[in-house]
């Protein structure tokens, strides 16, 4: 994201750290994170004419690594190609927020302890395409991924997941933790948590919600809002969750979700002052 004159990179250090971790999980060699950020700055400075200037538009950067070993086989790759995909992109919501609906999947598992759910690898995404299509065929936009006999909530689609619930008169922002290794450490997720910890009137809780707990909160009128978070959408409001043959209706778009969207987009585009180190100017 940027203004016409000063391009900004949003938290590139967090993106580099996740790429480094993901490559390490695949036995790929490490790389110099600072050097890649410097190369990204040089690239953006050189190609800044490709950065759209209309509100909500940006130049999307996706660092990528693939094994380029010149032989077929299942083994550690002797050759790895590290490169960056760059593409101008438009706003995720061209007509404004559009809430989504989720279908709880009790059969397919996106990730599990000991797997690669916490890493940004292709194996996390390919197997989710058919369950997502099945959910769409049933009238939902995406899948809410659960795990275990208690129907613990993990993620939705390819996004991290948040619930705003009321408990004893206080607001709690509830999201699954990273501790078990099956949740992707999203940069947007981390940014939302960081911002909300500085806000009055809300407490952040990082534990695994169960769908029965979410259903109870909905029935009792304590489920105030829900949303997914990710790079492309920033936040995606959730208005309906299908669980065990019944739909939980959720108020959308709520004021809390709108505030997060406005705060983060303001930081992205240099219109608001974010925490130190979040917005990196490209001179």
C-alpha positions as CSV (number, residue, x, y, z in Angstrom):
1,X,0.0,0.0,0.0
2,X,1.1,3.6,-0.5
3,X,0.4,7.1,-1.3
4,X,1.3,8.3,-4.8
5,X,4.7,9.7,-3.5
6,X,5.8,7.4,-0.7
7,X,5.4,3.6,-1.1
8,X,5.0,1.7,2.2
9,X,5.8,-1.9,3.1
10,X,3.6,-3.4,5.8
11,X,5.5,-5.4,8.4
12,X,7.9,-7.0,6.0
13,X,9.9,-8.4,8.9
14,X,7.0,-10.6,10.0
15,X,6.5,-11.9,6.5
16,X,10.2,-12.7,6.2
17,X,10.2,-14.5,9.6
18,X,7.2,-16.7,8.5
19,X,8.8,-17.5,5.1
20,X,12.1,-18.4,6.9
21,X,10.2,-20.7,9.3
22,X,8.2,-22.3,6.5
23,X,11.3,-22.9,4.3
24,X,13.0,-24.5,7.3
25,X,10.1,-26.9,7.8
26,X,10.7,-28.1,4.2
27,X,14.4,-28.5,4.8
28,X,15.2,-25.6,2.5
29,X,18.2,-23.4,3.2
30,X,17.9,-20.2,5.2
31,X,18.2,-16.8,3.7
32,X,19.2,-13.3,4.8
33,X,15.9,-11.7,5.8
34,X,17.3,-8.1,5.9
35,X,18.8,-8.6,2.5
36,X,15.5,-9.8,1.0
37,X,13.7,-6.8,2.5
38,X,16.4,-4.5,0.9
39,X,15.8,-6.2,-2.4
40,X,12.1,-5.7,-2.1
41,X,12.6,-2.0,-1.3
42,X,14.8,-1.6,-4.4
43,X,12.3,-3.4,-6.5
44,X,9.4,-1.3,-5.3
45,X,11.3,1.9,-5.8
46,X,12.2,0.9,-9.3
47,X,8.7,-0.3,-10.2
48,X,6.7,2.2,-8.2
49,X,4.8,3.2,-11.3
50,X,3.0,-0.2,-11.1
51,X,1.6,0.8,-7.7
52,X,-2.1,1.8,-8.1
53,X,-3.0,5.1,-6.5
54,X,-6.8,4.7,-6.2
55,X,-8.1,4.1,-2.7
56,X,-8.1,0.5,-1.7
57,X,-5.6,-0.6,-4.4
58,X,-2.1,-1.8,-3.8
59,X,0.9,-3.7,-5.2
60,X,0.6,-7.2,-3.7
61,X,4.0,-8.9,-3.0
62,X,4.3,-12.6,-2.3
63,X,7.8,-14.0,-1.6
64,X,7.8,-17.6,-2.7
65,X,10.3,-20.5,-2.6
66,X,10.2,-23.7,-4.6
67,X,12.5,-26.7,-4.9
68,X,14.2,-26.6,-8.3
69,X,16.4,-29.7,-7.9
70,X,16.9,-31.1,-11.5
71,X,15.8,-34.6,-10.7
72,X,12.6,-36.4,-9.7
73,X,12.4,-37.9,-6.3
74,X,11.2,-37.3,-2.7
75,X,14.3,-35.8,-0.9
76,X,15.8,-32.6,0.3
77,X,16.2,-30.3,-2.7
78,X,19.8,-29.3,-3.5
79,X,18.5,-26.3,-5.5
80,X,15.9,-23.8,-4.3
81,X,14.6,-20.8,-6.1
82,X,13.5,-17.9,-4.0
83,X,11.5,-15.2,-5.8
84,X,8.8,-12.6,-5.4
85,X,5.5,-12.5,-7.2
86,X,4.2,-8.9,-7.6
87,X,0.8,-7.9,-8.9
88,X,-1.3,-4.7,-8.7
89,X,-4.6,-5.6,-7.0
90,X,-7.9,-3.9,-6.4
91,X,-10.0,-3.6,-3.2
92,X,-11.2,-6.9,-1.8
93,X,-14.7,-5.3,-1.2
94,X,-15.2,-3.0,-4.2
95,X,-18.8,-2.3,-3.1
96,X,-18.0,-2.3,0.6
97,X,-18.2,-5.0,3.2
98,X,-19.9,-8.2,2.2
99,X,-20.4,-10.6,5.1
100,X,-19.8,-14.3,4.5
101,X,-21.3,-17.5,5.7
102,X,-19.4,-20.6,6.9
103,X,-20.2,-24.3,7.1
104,X,-18.6,-26.2,9.9
105,X,-16.8,-29.3,8.6
106,X,-16.7,-32.2,11.1
107,X,-15.1,-34.6,8.6
108,X,-12.2,-32.9,6.9
109,X,-9.3,-31.4,8.9
110,X,-7.3,-28.5,7.6
111,X,-4.4,-29.1,10.0
112,X,-3.5,-31.0,13.1
113,X,-0.8,-31.1,15.8
114,X,2.5,-32.3,14.4
115,X,1.5,-31.3,10.9
116,X,2.3,-28.2,8.9
117,X,-0.6,-25.9,9.8
118,X,1.6,-23.3,11.2
119,X,3.7,-23.0,8.0
120,X,2.8,-21.3,4.8
121,X,3.2,-24.3,2.5
122,X,1.1,-25.4,-0.5
123,X,0.1,-28.6,1.2
124,X,-2.2,-26.7,3.5
125,X,-4.2,-25.3,0.6
126,X,-4.7,-27.9,-2.1
127,X,-6.7,-30.4,0.1
128,X,-9.1,-27.6,1.2
129,X,-10.4,-26.8,-2.3
130,X,-12.9,-29.6,-2.6
131,X,-14.4,-29.1,0.9
132,X,-14.7,-25.4,0.1
133,X,-16.6,-26.3,-3.1
134,X,-18.8,-28.7,-1.2
135,X,-19.7,-25.9,1.2
136,X,-20.5,-23.5,-1.6
137,X,-22.7,-26.1,-3.2
138,X,-24.7,-26.1,0.1
139,X,-25.1,-22.4,0.0
140,X,-22.2,-21.2,2.2
141,X,-19.2,-19.2,1.2
142,X,-16.5,-21.1,3.0
143,X,-15.6,-23.8,5.5
144,X,-15.1,-23.3,9.2
145,X,-12.4,-25.8,10.1
146,X,-12.7,-27.8,13.4
147,X,-10.5,-30.3,15.1
148,X,-11.0,-33.0,17.7
149,X,-14.0,-34.6,19.5
150,X,-14.9,-31.3,21.1
151,X,-15.3,-29.5,17.7
152,X,-12.6,-27.0,18.5
153,X,-12.6,-24.0,16.2
154,X,-9.4,-23.5,14.2
155,X,-9.6,-21.4,11.0
156,X,-12.1,-20.4,8.3
157,X,-11.2,-20.9,4.7
158,X,-7.6,-19.7,4.4
159,X,-8.1,-17.1,7.2
160,X,-7.6,-16.8,10.9
161,X,-10.8,-16.6,12.9
162,X,-12.0,-14.2,15.6
163,X,-15.2,-14.1,17.8
164,X,-16.3,-11.1,19.8
165,X,-18.3,-12.4,22.8
166,X,-19.8,-10.8,25.9
167,X,-18.9,-12.3,29.3
168,X,-20.0,-10.9,32.6
169,X,-20.7,-7.5,30.9
170,X,-17.2,-7.4,29.3
171,X,-16.2,-7.8,25.7
172,X,-13.7,-10.6,24.8
173,X,-12.0,-11.0,21.5
174,X,-11.5,-14.8,21.2
175,X,-9.1,-16.4,18.7
176,X,-7.4,-19.8,18.6
177,X,-3.7,-19.8,19.8
178,X,-0.6,-20.6,18.0
179,X,0.7,-22.9,20.7
180,X,-0.5,-26.3,19.2
181,X,1.1,-25.7,15.8
182,X,-2.0,-26.1,13.7
183,X,-2.8,-22.3,13.3
184,X,-1.1,-20.2,10.7
185,X,0.7,-17.2,12.3
186,X,-1.0,-14.6,10.1
187,X,0.6,-11.1,10.0
188,X,-2.9,-9.6,10.0
189,X,-3.9,-11.8,12.9
190,X,-0.9,-10.6,14.9
191,X,-1.6,-7.0,14.0
192,X,-5.2,-7.2,15.1
193,X,-4.2,-8.7,18.4
194,X,-1.5,-6.1,18.9
195,X,-4.0,-3.2,18.2
196,X,-6.8,-4.6,20.4
197,X,-4.5,-5.1,23.3
198,X,-4.1,-1.3,23.4
199,X,-7.9,-0.6,23.2
200,X,-10.0,-0.1,26.3
201,X,-13.2,-2.2,26.8
202,X,-12.0,-5.4,25.2
203,X,-9.8,-8.3,26.4
204,X,-8.0,-10.6,24.0
205,X,-8.2,-14.3,24.7
206,X,-6.0,-16.8,22.9
207,X,-7.6,-20.2,23.6
208,X,-9.4,-22.7,21.4
209,X,-13.2,-22.0,21.3
210,X,-15.4,-25.0,20.7
211,X,-18.4,-24.8,18.5
212,X,-20.8,-25.8,21.3
213,X,-19.4,-22.8,23.3
214,X,-20.0,-20.5,20.3
215,X,-23.5,-21.9,19.7
216,X,-24.3,-21.3,23.4
217,X,-23.0,-17.7,23.2
218,X,-25.2,-17.2,20.1
219,X,-28.3,-18.7,21.7
220,X,-27.7,-16.4,24.8
221,X,-27.2,-13.3,22.7
222,X,-23.6,-13.0,23.7
223,X,-22.0,-13.6,20.3
224,X,-21.6,-10.0,19.2
225,X,-19.5,-10.3,16.1
226,X,-17.3,-12.7,14.1
227,X,-14.8,-12.2,11.4
228,X,-11.9,-13.8,9.5
229,X,-8.6,-12.1,8.9
230,X,-6.0,-12.3,6.1
231,X,-3.7,-10.4,3.8
232,X,-6.2,-9.9,1.0
233,X,-9.4,-9.2,2.8
234,X,-7.9,-7.7,6.0
235,X,-11.1,-8.6,7.8
236,X,-14.0,-10.6,6.5
237,X,-17.3,-10.2,8.5
238,X,-19.2,-13.4,9.2
239,X,-23.0,-13.3,9.3
240,X,-23.9,-17.0,9.5
241,X,-22.4,-20.3,10.6
242,X,-23.9,-23.7,9.8
243,X,-23.4,-26.2,12.6
244,X,-25.1,-29.6,13.0
245,X,-27.9,-28.7,10.7
246,X,-28.7,-25.3,12.2
247,X,-27.6,-21.8,11.3
248,X,-26.2,-19.4,13.8
249,X,-27.0,-15.9,12.8
250,X,-24.4,-13.3,13.7
251,X,-24.8,-9.5,13.6
252,X,-22.7,-8.1,10.6
253,X,-21.2,-5.8,9.9
254,X,-20.5,-4.8,13.5
255,X,-18.8,-1.7,14.8
256,X,-15.8,-3.6,16.2
257,X,-15.1,-5.3,12.8
258,X,-15.4,-2.0,11.0
259,X,-13.1,-0.3,13.5
260,X,-10.4,-2.9,12.9
261,X,-10.8,-2.6,9.1
262,X,-10.5,1.2,9.3
263,X,-7.5,1.2,11.7
264,X,-5.5,-1.3,9.7
265,X,-6.3,0.2,6.3
266,X,-5.4,3.6,7.7
267,X,-2.0,2.3,8.7
268,X,-1.5,0.4,5.4
269,X,-2.0,3.6,3.4
270,X,-0.1,6.0,5.8
271,X,-3.3,7.8,6.9
272,X,-2.9,6.7,10.5
273,X,0.2,6.3,12.7
274,X,0.7,2.6,13.5
275,X,3.0,1.0,16.0
276,X,6.7,1.5,15.4
277,X,8.2,-0.6,12.7
278,X,4.9,-1.6,11.1
279,X,5.0,0.8,8.1
280,X,8.4,0.8,6.2
281,X,8.9,3.7,3.8
282,X,10.5,3.0,0.4
283,X,12.5,6.1,-0.5
